[in-house]
């Protein structure tokens, strides 16, 4: 009888114990050079940001643009080096366009992005947030201090809305801030107070955007845990360097880890 009671107790205990679930999924961030990133979510769905995949810094760009996957394409502003290969990729992948309202309409109307892939579900404006990919991520539109125009000919460019950036909060995962092209501005502190920024994708090139020193100050203002420098070295005038940014971080935002990447490399969060 004692043996039967012991077996019954062990069976009940085993039944009541919760089964071990699968290990939580990871989010992967890949850099294609310049400001172009691919974020792969735990489900396997992918977000592209500013997809100038064929930029001069990316030695495999011609192949990458034919093979890159995307469920969403985010464009921060209208310049050619950020709209990039968005239309070509969208026609192949049927990725929906995420952009501020005027910018999205301009990309569809001027650059030939398939109009059925852009609407109120993925268009928004600064301060607004949209849930995407079945609730797997929330994207918030945030401002930037820069300019914006649409067209391959800069002397005959069309209105491209206002420039911006994105805060991408992965459900149960990291929060990523892509600055777009910008200078340092005081309202970055509001981004830091409203979001817990795990990774900041930050322009450091100078000339057209903030340079390393101001980028380090931006990392401090948003309380970034880690920062990936971008938008440097693609053209000779983009003189900011990773080394200068790293030194500025140590002075200004020592709590921010420098995650320097090369085109084609990935990090896992």
C-alpha positions as CSV (number, residue, x, y, z in Angstrom):
1,X,0.0,0.0,0.0
2,X,2.8,2.4,0.9
3,X,4.4,1.7,-2.5
4,X,1.1,2.5,-4.3
5,X,0.7,5.7,-2.4
6,X,4.2,6.8,-3.3
7,X,3.7,6.0,-7.0
8,X,0.4,7.9,-6.9
9,X,2.1,10.9,-5.3
10,X,5.0,10.9,-7.8
11,X,2.5,10.7,-10.7
12,X,0.5,13.6,-9.4
13,X,3.6,15.7,-8.8
14,X,4.9,15.0,-12.4
15,X,1.5,15.8,-13.8
16,X,1.3,19.1,-11.9
17,X,4.8,20.2,-12.8
18,X,4.7,22.6,-15.8
19,X,6.5,21.3,-18.9
20,X,9.6,23.2,-19.8
21,X,8.8,25.6,-22.7
22,X,11.0,26.5,-25.6
23,X,13.8,28.9,-25.0
24,X,12.8,32.5,-25.7
25,X,13.4,33.7,-29.3
26,X,16.1,36.1,-30.2
27,X,16.1,39.3,-32.3
28,X,19.0,39.7,-34.8
29,X,20.2,43.0,-36.2
30,X,22.2,43.0,-39.5
31,X,23.9,46.0,-41.0
32,X,24.3,46.4,-44.7
33,X,26.4,49.6,-44.4
34,X,25.3,53.3,-44.4
35,X,21.9,53.4,-42.6
36,X,20.5,50.1,-43.9
37,X,19.6,47.5,-41.3
38,X,17.6,44.2,-41.3
39,X,15.9,43.3,-38.0
40,X,14.9,39.6,-37.8
41,X,12.3,38.9,-35.2
42,X,11.9,35.7,-33.2
43,X,9.1,34.6,-35.5
44,X,11.4,34.8,-38.5
45,X,9.7,37.9,-39.9
46,X,12.0,40.7,-41.0
47,X,12.0,44.5,-40.9
48,X,14.2,46.5,-43.2
49,X,15.2,50.1,-42.4
50,X,16.4,52.6,-44.9
51,X,17.3,49.9,-47.4
52,X,20.0,51.3,-49.6
53,X,21.4,47.8,-49.8
54,X,23.6,48.6,-52.8
55,X,25.5,51.4,-51.1
56,X,29.2,51.6,-51.8
57,X,30.2,50.3,-48.3
58,X,28.5,47.0,-48.9
59,X,30.6,44.7,-51.1
60,X,27.8,42.2,-51.6
61,X,25.1,44.7,-52.2
62,X,24.1,43.6,-55.7
63,X,23.5,40.0,-54.5
64,X,22.0,41.1,-51.2
65,X,19.3,43.3,-52.8
66,X,18.1,40.2,-54.8
67,X,18.0,37.9,-51.8
68,X,17.1,40.1,-48.8
69,X,13.8,39.2,-47.1
70,X,11.4,41.7,-45.8
71,X,7.9,41.8,-44.3
72,X,8.1,45.6,-43.6
73,X,10.3,48.3,-45.1
74,X,10.8,51.4,-42.9
75,X,12.0,54.6,-44.5
76,X,13.1,57.5,-42.3
77,X,13.2,60.3,-44.9
78,X,13.2,60.9,-48.6
79,X,16.8,61.1,-49.6
80,X,18.1,58.6,-52.1
81,X,20.5,57.0,-49.7
82,X,17.6,56.1,-47.4
83,X,14.8,55.2,-49.8
84,X,17.5,53.3,-51.6
85,X,16.3,49.9,-53.1
86,X,12.9,50.0,-51.3
87,X,10.8,49.8,-54.4
88,X,12.7,46.9,-56.0
89,X,12.7,44.9,-52.8
90,X,9.0,45.6,-52.2
91,X,8.0,44.4,-55.7
92,X,9.7,41.1,-54.9
93,X,8.8,40.6,-51.3
94,X,5.5,42.4,-51.1
95,X,6.8,44.2,-48.0
96,X,4.5,46.9,-46.6
97,X,5.9,50.4,-46.4
98,X,6.2,52.1,-42.9
99,X,6.7,55.8,-43.2
100,X,5.2,59.1,-42.1
101,X,2.1,59.9,-44.0
102,X,3.4,62.5,-46.5
103,X,6.7,60.6,-47.0
104,X,4.9,57.3,-47.7
105,X,2.5,58.9,-50.2
106,X,5.5,60.5,-52.0
107,X,7.4,57.2,-52.2
108,X,4.4,55.6,-53.7
109,X,3.6,58.4,-56.1
110,X,7.1,59.3,-57.2
111,X,9.3,56.2,-56.7
112,X,6.8,53.5,-57.9
113,X,6.4,51.7,-54.6
114,X,3.3,49.4,-55.0
115,X,0.4,51.5,-53.7
116,X,-1.4,48.4,-52.3
117,X,1.5,48.0,-49.9
118,X,1.0,51.3,-48.1
119,X,-2.0,52.7,-46.2
120,X,-3.3,53.7,-42.7
121,X,-2.2,50.4,-41.2
122,X,1.5,51.3,-41.7
123,X,1.5,55.0,-42.3
124,X,1.6,57.4,-39.3
125,X,3.2,60.5,-37.9
126,X,5.4,61.7,-35.1
127,X,4.2,60.7,-31.7
128,X,2.0,57.9,-33.1
129,X,2.6,54.2,-32.7
130,X,1.4,51.3,-34.9
131,X,1.3,47.6,-34.0
132,X,2.7,45.5,-36.8
133,X,3.2,41.9,-37.8
134,X,0.3,40.5,-35.7
135,X,1.4,42.4,-32.6
136,X,4.9,41.1,-32.6
137,X,6.3,44.7,-32.6
138,X,5.2,48.2,-32.0
139,X,6.8,51.0,-34.1
140,X,6.7,54.6,-32.9
141,X,7.4,57.5,-35.2
142,X,9.8,60.0,-33.7
143,X,11.2,63.3,-35.2
144,X,14.7,64.1,-36.5
145,X,16.4,67.4,-37.3
146,X,17.4,67.1,-41.0
147,X,15.7,67.6,-44.4
148,X,13.7,65.4,-46.8
149,X,13.1,65.3,-50.5
150,X,12.1,62.5,-53.0
151,X,13.7,61.8,-56.3
152,X,16.9,60.6,-57.9
153,X,17.7,64.0,-59.3
154,X,18.4,66.4,-56.4
155,X,17.7,69.4,-58.6
156,X,14.2,68.2,-59.4
157,X,13.2,66.6,-56.1
158,X,9.7,66.4,-54.8
159,X,8.3,67.1,-51.4
160,X,9.2,64.3,-49.1
161,X,7.5,65.1,-45.8
162,X,9.4,65.6,-42.6
163,X,12.5,63.5,-41.6
164,X,12.2,61.2,-38.7
165,X,13.4,58.1,-36.9
166,X,11.8,54.9,-35.5
167,X,11.5,53.3,-32.1
168,X,10.9,49.6,-32.6
169,X,9.7,47.7,-29.5
170,X,9.8,43.9,-30.1
171,X,7.2,42.1,-28.0
172,X,9.0,40.4,-25.1
173,X,12.3,41.5,-26.7
174,X,14.5,44.5,-27.2
175,X,13.6,48.1,-28.0
176,X,15.7,49.6,-30.9
177,X,16.0,53.2,-31.9
178,X,17.0,54.1,-35.4
179,X,17.8,57.8,-35.4
180,X,17.5,58.3,-39.2
181,X,19.7,61.3,-40.3
182,X,19.7,63.9,-37.5
183,X,21.5,66.4,-35.4
184,X,21.4,66.2,-31.6
185,X,18.2,67.8,-30.3
186,X,16.9,68.2,-26.8
187,X,13.7,66.2,-27.3
188,X,15.8,63.1,-27.6
189,X,15.6,63.2,-23.8
190,X,11.9,62.4,-24.1
191,X,12.7,59.3,-26.1
192,X,14.9,58.2,-23.3
193,X,12.2,58.9,-20.7
194,X,9.4,57.1,-22.6
195,X,11.3,54.1,-23.8
196,X,14.0,51.7,-22.5
197,X,16.4,51.8,-25.4
198,X,18.4,48.6,-25.6
199,X,20.1,49.4,-28.9
200,X,20.6,52.7,-30.7
201,X,21.4,52.8,-34.4
202,X,23.0,56.2,-34.5
203,X,24.4,58.4,-37.3
204,X,27.9,59.7,-36.6
205,X,29.2,60.8,-40.0
206,X,29.2,64.6,-39.5
207,X,28.7,67.1,-42.4
208,X,25.1,66.0,-43.1
209,X,24.3,64.7,-39.6
210,X,25.7,65.0,-36.1
211,X,29.3,63.8,-35.7
212,X,30.8,61.5,-33.1
213,X,30.8,63.9,-30.1
214,X,27.1,64.9,-30.6
215,X,26.1,61.3,-31.3
216,X,27.6,60.3,-28.0
217,X,25.6,63.0,-26.3
218,X,22.5,61.7,-28.0
219,X,23.3,58.2,-26.6
220,X,23.4,59.7,-23.2
221,X,20.1,61.5,-23.7
222,X,18.2,58.4,-24.6
223,X,20.0,56.2,-22.0
224,X,21.0,53.7,-24.7
225,X,22.4,50.4,-23.3
226,X,24.3,49.9,-26.6
227,X,24.9,51.8,-29.7
228,X,25.8,50.8,-33.3
229,X,27.4,53.7,-35.3
230,X,26.1,54.2,-38.9
231,X,26.0,56.7,-41.7
232,X,29.8,57.3,-41.8
233,X,32.5,56.7,-44.3
234,X,30.2,56.0,-47.3
235,X,31.3,59.2,-48.9
236,X,34.5,61.2,-48.3
237,X,32.6,64.0,-46.6
238,X,31.2,61.7,-43.9
239,X,34.4,62.0,-41.8
240,X,33.1,60.7,-38.4
241,X,34.8,57.5,-37.3
242,X,34.0,54.6,-35.0
243,X,37.2,55.3,-33.0
244,X,36.2,58.9,-32.4
245,X,32.7,57.8,-31.4
246,X,34.0,55.2,-29.0
247,X,36.2,57.8,-27.3
248,X,33.3,60.2,-27.1
249,X,31.1,57.5,-25.5
250,X,33.7,56.9,-22.8
251,X,33.7,60.6,-22.0
252,X,30.0,61.3,-22.3
253,X,28.0,58.1,-22.0
254,X,30.2,55.4,-20.4
255,X,27.2,53.3,-19.6
256,X,26.6,52.8,-23.4
257,X,28.3,49.8,-24.9
258,X,29.8,50.4,-28.4
259,X,28.8,47.7,-30.8
260,X,30.8,48.5,-33.9
261,X,29.8,46.5,-37.0
262,X,31.0,45.9,-40.5
263,X,28.7,45.6,-43.5
264,X,27.2,42.1,-43.5
265,X,27.7,41.5,-39.8
266,X,24.9,40.7,-37.3
267,X,24.4,41.0,-33.6
268,X,21.9,39.0,-31.6
269,X,19.8,40.6,-28.8
